[in-house]
Each structure stands twice: as C-alpha cells, then as structure tokens.
Amino acid sequence: MGGLVMEEREIERLVDRFERSSLDHLQITDDSFELVLSKPGSTLAVATTTTPMLQAQPASVEPAAAATTNVGTPVTAPLVGVVYFAPQPDAPVFKQVGDHVDAGEVVCLIEAMKMVNEVKAPVAGVLASIAVEDGTLVEFEQPLMHIDAEG
C-alpha cells in the first residue's frame, strides 16, 4: 500500500497551523513519510520522506575565506536548513570574526520549513572563524563557526 503522502502545500498548511497552536512538538509517521515539528526551545523542526515529492538540490557549501582554521569550540547546525548571519537581509550581521561572543548569545539563524530557529553560542569567547557562506543550505550538526573559548 502507498501509505501517507503529503503534498508540499499540505505540509505548509500544517506547519502554519502548528505555529499558531499551543503544541510544542508534533510528529506524524508512516511507512514512507515522517514529519517532525518542534518549536524553538524544543528539538528539531525537520521533515523527511523516503519517497520525496520534490528533489531539492543542496547548494554547494563553500567555506568562507576566514574559515581556514577549525580551532576552538564548534557551533554546529541544530537542524537542516538555510543559514543566515543577520536578522534581516539589510541588517548588520550578528557577529564577525574577531568579535566577542557571550555564551547563549544568538550568532546566526537557520530557516527550515518557514520556521526561523536561533543558533546560540555554546561558550563565551572570540569568534575565530566562519565555516559556511550566508544563505547556504547546511546539514544537521555541520560546523557553522568556531569560537575560541575564554579562560
């Protein structure tokens, strides 16, 4: 049997309703489809399927010029999505290489399924390198940047 198949429009509508609901987590699973939604502060917001309706071609992730060293504590992507280093396209970036970063401070955003997730620094220190370009698709646990920890 074919099982549950959801069109992109249906998924978008479900995500919209989920965002407006009081739920923190939603999971729908079938033989060929899994949809997991979590709000910020919970876990991941990911949709996967073994028989995808659309084949997305990931952007080539080229390291930034400053990313030649991988020294320090890595800041990794908590989910698959598009990384942004500024809150708006015309706004200044959250942090640049050489800037001081506090533990828990927002250093970038990852957008997945029209949900924007804050990525926070795991430690205080100095931003040593940025490993990906702004606006590129990143994988789960992919290093985004490195912070030289204080102390």
N, C-alpha and C positions, 0 to 999 in steps of 0.2 A: 504494500500500500504506500501511497505517496506521503502521508503524514501532513504535518502543518507546514504550509508555505505562506510566507508573508511578503506582500509587495512593499516596495520602498515607501510608498505613500501611507500604507497601513502602519508601518513602523514609525514614521514621522508623527502620525496622529497619536499613536500610543505613547511615544516619548513626550509629546506636548501634554497629554492628559496626566502622565506620570509626574511631570514637572509641577503641575498645578495641584497635585494630590498631596495628602499628608503622609504618603508612604515614603520610606527611606530606601527601600530595596524591592525590586521586582525581578523575578526570574521565570521565564517560560522556556520549557524544554520539550523537544520532540526527537524522534529518531534522526532527522536530518537538519534540525534547526535548534539553536539556543539563543535566547535573548536575555541579557542580564543588565539591569539598570540600577544604578545606585546614585544617590545624591551626594554632593560634596560632604565630606566628613564620614562617609560610609566607605565602601570599597570601590571597585571599578565600575565604569559605565561602558560595557562592551557588547557588541552584537556579532555573533559568528554563525555560520551555516556551512554544512558540508556540501551543499549544492547551491552556491550563491546565485542570486538573481542577476547581479551586476558584477563584473570583474573590474575591480579598481587596480590601476597600475600605480604602485607606490613611486613617489618622486625619488630621484636619486639624491641621497643624503650626502652632501659634500661637507667635510669638516671646515669650520671657519679657519681663517688664517691664524688666529690666535690659539687654535686647538692643537698645536704641535706637541704639547706636553699633557700627559694624563696624570699629573701629580696632584695629590690631595684627595679629599673626600668626594666621591662622585655624587652628583644629583641626577637621579635616574627618572625616566618617564614612568608614572604610575599606571599608565594605560596607553593604548594605541590611539594616535590622533595627530592633529596638526599643532605644532608648537609655535607660540608667539611670545616674543620677548618684550612686548609693550601692550598696555591695556587696550589701546586703540591704534589703528594704522598710523595716525598722525601724531600720536603721543610719544614722549620720550620713553626709552627702554627702561625696564625695571632696574637693571644693573648692567654695568660694563666691566670688562676685565680690569682688575685693579681696584674696584670698588669694595668697600667693607660691606659685609652681609651679616645680619643677625640671624640666629637660629630661629626658625619659624617664619622668617620673612618671605614674602612672595617674590620669586625670582623669574617666573615665567608662567604662561598659561598653556593648557592643552585643550583643544576643542575636539570633542568626539560626539557624533550624532547630535549636533547643535547644542550640546551641553559644554560649558566652559568650566574647566577644572583648574584651580590654583595649584602650582607646584611650589612648595616651600623649601627653604634651605634646611638641611638636616643638622647643620652645625654653624656656629659663628666663625667668621674668618674673612679672608680676602678672596674674591672671585679670581681664580688662577687661569681658567680657560673656558671657552665655549666650544662645544664639540659638534654642534649642528647649526644649520642656517635657519633663520627666521622663516616661518611659513612652510616648513617641510614636514612630511609625514614621518613620525617617529614610532618605533616599536616599543612594546612593553619592556620595561627595565633597561632601555637603551640609555647610555650616559648622555646627558644633555650638557653638563658643565662640570667643572671640578672646583672645589673650594679648599684653600689652604686653611686648615683649622687653627684657631687661636690657642695658645697655651701649649 
